[in-house]
Amino acid sequence: MKKIVITLAFALGLIHVNAQTEGSASTYNKWSVELAGGLTKPQRPLSAGYTTATPSPWVGDLGVRYMFNNKFGLKADFGYNSFTAKNNSIDFDSRYYRVDLQAVANLGRIMNFETWTNTFGLLGHAGFGYAQLRSDNFKGADEMGNFIAGVTGQIRLSNRVALTGDFSTILNASQDRTFDGAYLDGNRGFSGLMFNGTVGLNIYLGKNTKHADWTVISENVDLRAYDEKIADLENQIKNIPSKQVIVEKPINNTVVNNDKDVVKELINDKYYSVYFDFNKATPIENSTAAIDVVLTYLRKNPSASLDIIGYADQVGKAEYNEKLSNHRAENVKTIFEKAGIASSRLNVIPAGADTSIQKDSEEARRLARRVTFKVK
């Protein structure tokens, strides 16, 4: 019987571990709209006697982005730049229009920003497009190709909005006019150079809670397919009596009965643990099964007491991890108290960072962020 119970517990635990280490693209949003405005600087070409302020207003950008996953995507954007003379320059007024298709890399996910922040992000982008320069100093438009590359810092304000700051460099090919409008003879290469700095917003679209920018795949899983399996395993484990009689028959044929508290052993062997997201003290939803098993045991065994042992991963300072592990254990204790377990039966132990688990492995760190139990 004990082997059967252990097998069931292990299977249940495996499902919950998988819930932390596998992901599904259906659980996060992929589309976003990007709005930004700021300052620009045309570096070259400019005619002698023509200059702009450094930096000079204005630049505007409107884009739509689609992420294939939480690390890579594409965006199409439209940009507008205005170039005017500063006080000591010959007067001119030019406008620059562009349309680009760019590849996007979520550098925050690639570099595992989630190990130290859930608020700051970083995107890289690069691509090609079509542009026009128009000016009061000539008729028509100077048509050219362009290459654009840049980095975008992000501050998440909510699951729907992020504040952005972008710096981009644009190279123009076949630019036949200077930014002030003078004609250039035989200028075919990437001779045009300009810089843009903008501040804006990412507005996330979709029915899910998070966008790909802020999703760690292994923490976002659609568990609906496992609901029935989990419920069935929970019921089987809860319905097993706490104590099992193991009959042993030694060589001398004397029969010995040993009472084995199987569920207690499983709890103390850490088959049931409560897990947490990075830098969070609220248990993840997938940990409710472990809490239910321990709670059921405490109700069936009113004389038993429980050590609630909190852990953190090894990221961050030891003092902070000590406080975080205590906060996690206290929150689990509160859950038991609200379920009717007397506080005198519950003992919180903050264990700090779990040094037995690899620090450099992202998946291992997920397993370190937990609360375990010891029944006494």
N, C-alpha and C positions, 0 to 999 in steps of 0.2 A: 504493500500500500504506500509506503513512504516513497518508493521509487516513482510510483504513479503521480503522487502529489508533487514531487520535485520536478518531474517532467512537465506537468501542467504549469507550475510556477515559472519554470524556465521558459516555456513557450510564451506565457503572458508577458514576462519580462522582455523577451526578444522582440515581441510586437511593439512594446513601448520604446525600446532602444531604436528599432527601425523607424519609429515615428519621429525620432530626433535626428536621424542620419540620412533620410531619404526625402526627396521633394517632388513636387508636382507643379508643372507650369500653370495649372488651372487655379492655383491658390493665390496668385498675385496678378496685379494689373500690369499691362505692357505699354499702354498708350499714355502720352503726356503732351501738353501744349507748353511751349516756352516763349515767354515775353521778356524782353530786356531792352535797356537803353543806357547810354553813357557817352563816353568821350572817345575821340579818334585822333590819330596822327598820321598824315600822309608823309612818308619818309622820302620817297623818290618815285617818279621824276617831278621836279619843280623847276620852273625857269628862273634865271637870275633876277633878283629883285622881288620875287614872290615867296612869301612865307605864311605859315599858319601858326596859331598859338599852339603851345605844347603843354597838355593836350588841348584839343579844340572841340567844341560841340558841333554837330551832334551825330550820334549813331543810334540806329534802332534795329531790332532784330525780332522776327516772329518765326517760330519753328514748330514742327510737329515731329515727335519722336516715337519709334516703335522698338521695343526691346525683344529680341529673340529669346533671351533668357536673362538671368540676373547679372550677366557680365558684358554682353555684347548686343548692339542694336544698330539701327540706322535712323538718321533724321534728315528731313528736308526743311530748309529754312530760307527766308527772304530777308535781305539786309539793305539798309539805307544809310548812307553817310553824306554829311554836308561839309564842304570845305570852303572856308571864307578867309579873307586876308586879315592878318592882325594889323595893329595900328600903323606900323612903319613899313607895311608892304604895299605894293601896287594892288589896287582893288581887284578882286575877282570873286565869283560865286559859282561853285561847281557842285554837282550832285553825282553820287555813285550808287548804282543799284546792282544787286547781285541775287542770284538764285543758286543754291548749292545742295548737293546730296553728300552727306557725310557719314562715315562709320563712327560709331560711338563705343568706347570701352569704359565700363564702370570700374575705375581704378580702385575705388573704395572696397569693392568686393574682391577684386583680384589681389589686393594687398591686405585683405582680412582686417579692415577697419573695425569690424564688429568685435574684435578682441579688446578694443579700448574705447570705442564710442558707438552709440546708436544715433547720434545727432549730426555728425559731420560726414560729408561724402565728397568724392572727387571723381569727375568724369574727364576723359580725354576724347577729343574729336578731331577728325581730319577728313578732307574730301575735295572734290572738284566741282566747278560750276561755271556759269555764264554771267558776265557782268557788262554793264554799260556805264560810260562816263559822259555826263552832259554838263555844259557850262555856258554862261552868258557870253563867253569869248569865242564860241564857234557854233555853227548850226549843225543839227543832227546829233548823232551819238557815236562815241568811240566804243566799238564792241570788242570784247576780249574774253579770254578764258581766265579762270583763276584757280589757285590752290589755297585752301584755308586749313589751318591747324590751330588748336588751342586747348586750354584746360579750363574746367569749370568747377569751382568750389561750391559746395552745397551745405546749407544748414536746414535741417528738417524742422519745419514749424508745426506740421501735423502730418497725418497719413495722406492728406490731399494736396499739401502745399509745401514747397521748399524754396528758401531764399537762395539765390545764386549770385556768384561773382565770376565773371569770365574774362580771360585775356586771350586774344586771338591774333595771329599773324596772317596776313593775306598777301600772296604773290600774284601779280597779274602778268599774263602772257599776251604778247601781241598788242601791247598798249601803245597806240599811235599818237596819243596826246598826253601832255603833262597834266598834272592835276589842276593846274591853273588854266588849261585850255590850249596851250601852244602846240604846234604840230611837231612831231618827232619823225625823222626820216630813217626808214629801215630798222625800226625797233621791233624785232620779232620775238625775242626771248622773254624770260621771266624778269623783266626790268622794273616792273612796278612793285612797290613795297609799302605796306601800310599796317598800322597796329590799331586794334580796338580794345577798349576796356569797358565792360558793361556790368550793370547790376540788374537783376530781374527776378522772375518767379518761374518755377516749374509747377504746373497745375496737372495733377495726376487724374486720369480718367479710368473708369471701370467700376465693376460691382464689388470687387474684393477689397479687403481692408488695406493691404500694403501694395506698393508699387515695386517693380523689379529692382529699382535703385536701392531699396532698403531691405530687400529680402535675402536672408541667408537660406539657401535651398534646404539644407538639412533641418531647419527649424520650422518649415512650413509644409505640412503634409495633409492631404485629404484622407482622413481616417474613416470615412463612411463605409468603405469596403470591409473594414475590420470590426465594425461595431458589434455584429452578431457573434463573431468569434470571441471577442473580448468578454462580452456579457456571459457567454456560455462557460468560458474558463473561470470567470469570477464566481459564478454560481456553484460550479463543481468544487472549487477550493473552499468557499464559505460553508458548504454543506458537509464537509468532512469534519468529524469530531476532532476536537483539539488533541485528545490523547488517544493513541493507538496502542493496542496490546501486541507486543512482539513475542512470540513463543519460540524459545530457543531449546534445543535438545543436545546437551553436552554428551560426551563420549560415554559417561557412566549412566546414561539413560535417565538422568534426573531432569525433569521438566522445570524450566525457570520462566516466569512471566515478568517482563520488563515494561513498565509504562513509558512510552515515548511521546513527548509533547511535540508532535511533528510541526504544527504551524509555528510554534515558538521557535523551533530550530530554524525554520525557513526565514522567519523575520530576523533572527539574530545573525543568520548567515548572509544577510543583505540581499535576499532575493526580491525584497520589496523596498524600493527607494523612491523618493520624491525628487523630481528634477526641476531645474530652473533655467531660464534664459540668462544670457550674459548680463551681469550687473543688476539682476532683478531678484527680488525677495518673494515674489508671488509664484507659487507652483504653476507649472505649465498644465494645461488641461489634461494631458495624457497621463498625469500622475495620480488621478483620482482613484484608479483601481487599487494602487498600493495603499493609499490612505484608507480605503474601504476595508481591505483585508485586515489591517492592523486595528482599525476601529472595531470591527466585528470580534476580533480576538479579545480586546479589552472588555467588551460588553459581556462576553461569555465567561470571562475570568476576572471577576470583580476584585480579587485580591492581588492581581498582577499590577506592577508599576512599569513605567516605560522611560528609558533614556531616549531623548530626541537629539540626534547628533548632526549638527550642521557643518557643511563644507563649502569651500569656494575653490575655484581653480587658482593657478599660480600667477595669473596676470595681475599686476598691481602690487601695492605695498602690503607688507604683512599685517600692519595695524588695521588697514582698511578691510582686508580679507577676514580678519578676526571679527570685526563688527558685522560684515555682511553674512558670515556663516551664522552668527548669533541671531541676526534678524530673520534669516530663513528658518532656523529652528523655532524661533518664537512664533512665527506666522503659522507653522504647522501645529504647534501647541495650541494656538488659538482655535484652529479648526477642530481639534479634538474637544476642547472645552465647550465650544458652541454645540458640539454633537452630544454633550452630556457627560463627558469624562471629567472627573474631579481634578482640579489643578494639582492637588497633593499627590496624585499618581503620576504626574508628568514632570520630568526633569530635563531641562535644556542644557546641552553641552556644545559650546562653540568650538569647533576643531580647527578653524582657520583654513588655510590652503591645504588641499590634499596633495602632498608631495609624492604619493605613491603612483600618481598618474602623470603621464608624459606632459610636459609643459608645451612642447613644440608641435603637438598634434591637435588640430582643431577638433576632431571627433573625440579624442580623449578628454579634452577640456570640457566638452559637453557632459561627459559622464562624471566629471569631478564636481560639477555644480549641483549638489544634491543634499538631501537629508536622509540619513539611515536611522535604524531603530535597534534598540536592545531591550528585550523584555526581561524583567527581573521578578 
